[in-house]
Amino acid sequence: MRRALPAVGLFFLSPVVGEMLLGATSIDAIGLLPLLALLYGGGTLLIREVVRRTGCGWCSVLLLGAAYALLEEGLLDQMIFNAHYSGNYDMVYVTYVPFLGTGVYGVLSVLAVHGVWSVTVPIVLMEGMMPDRADEPWLGRVGLAVTVALFGLGIVMVGAGTYSDTHFMAPWPKLARTAVAVVLLVAAAFRIRRPRPGSADRDAPRPLLAGAAAFVLTSVFMKVLQPTWWGVSAALVVAAVALALGLHWSRARGWGRPTCSRSRPGRR
């Protein structure tokens, strides 16, 4: 059971960060955590396992997180296509693009929330708490099969439950384009090359600087992302800066998870 603790922790941490920490679900609804974890935790745990088993990197995690976002919000609860999903809060016709069948603001919002916060952040946090096992799979065959089953159950429950509540079904061309986008993101996740640390002739920044930059950039992104074309444009600029900075740093010497020596030198 002890070996499964990181997997169990990630399973429940994902909905805590993606729903409760961001304020989408009140902490009073903590009793719903096991149900939320079926989709959130199941998907995040599968993404983490696949990435670690295939030797892919964090760019692959982000791409698979984006695929998860479109699966949940485009194919299951269909929030990005249903203008009445959140009452009077329109995420569909604000910054609307006919080809997408929805608004860029809504798509960018769900990609950020799920790709970064629901998937990537919980993986980073849980691996940071388990540094000795951060690069290895956390599930065996049985655990992997159980996780797939739980994720499948979450898909069915969210899809059927949302339709039962809203009686909304997006036109099939929109759903088909969304499904194609999900497939392309998954394919890209396994085709993208992992940056090689140390390939550039410079040193990586200190962890404090990297952490402060991540905090500032993500905070600015969430602040400027507003339901206007100016807000969307500003958020895309911030995202591009963050991506460029991350790729720049990831090629420097010393970039990566710090390693701790088991033996400590004695005092003089």
Secondary structure as UniProt FT lines:
FT   HELIX           2..4
FT   HELIX           5..15
FT   HELIX           16..21
FT   TURN            22..23
FT   HELIX           27..32
FT   HELIX           33..54
FT   HELIX           58..70
FT   HELIX           71..76
FT   TURN            79..81
FT   TURN            83..88
FT   TURN            94..95
FT   STRAND          96..97
FT   TURN            98..101
FT   STRAND          102..103
FT   HELIX           104..112
FT   HELIX           113..120
FT   HELIX           121..129
FT   HELIX           131..133
FT   TURN            134..135
FT   HELIX           141..166
FT   HELIX           172..191
FT   TURN            197..198
FT   HELIX           207..224
FT   HELIX           229..250
//
